[in-house]
Amino acid sequence: MRKFLTGSAIPIAIIVLVLWAVGTFYFEAPGWFHGLLTGGIFLLLWGIVARPKRAAARRPE
């Protein structure tokens, strides 16, 4: 489960951030709606930090 979530964190973050942007600029978004911004930034940063290094991914162990 963690490997799946780590691998798909960046695409999910992009989707969440797009939903936040559309909801914020096209609708009158309530205050809780901005939690999507926090969640999207968290997922984006986590996806960048948690992904494996390129050299480590090529080297079989």
N, C-alpha and C positions, 0 to 999 in steps of 0.2 A: 504494500500500500504506500509506504513512504517513497519507494523508488518511483512509483507512478506519479505521485503528487509532486515530487521534486522535478521530474522530467516535464511535467505539464504545467508547472507554476507560472512560467512566463506567458504562454498563450492565454491561460485563464486570467492572468493579471491584465493583459491587453484588453480582453473582452470586458472585464469589470470596469476598467478605466474608460472605455468607450461608452459603456452604459451610463457611467457617472456623468461624462461630458454631455451626452445627449439629454439625459434627465435634467441636468443643471441648466443648460442653455436653452432648451426648447420648452421646458415645463417649469412651473413654480415648485421646485423641489423642497420638501420639508427638511428640517435640520438633520434628522436621522439618515437621510439619503446620502449625506456627505460621508457617512461611514464606508460607503463604497470606495471613496477616494483613499481612505486610510487602509482598507483591505487590499485594494489594488496595488498601492505603493509597497505594502508589506510583502505581498506575493511576488512582486517584481524583484525587490531586493533579495528576498529569500531564494528565488530561482536563480539569480545571478551568483550569489555567494555559495549556494549548495551544489551547483553543478560541478561535475568532476573536471579536473585539469585535463587538457588535451593530451599531454605526455602520459599521464596515468591511464587514460582511456585506451591508448594504443598498446600499452605494455601488458601482455597477459601475465597473470600471476597465479 
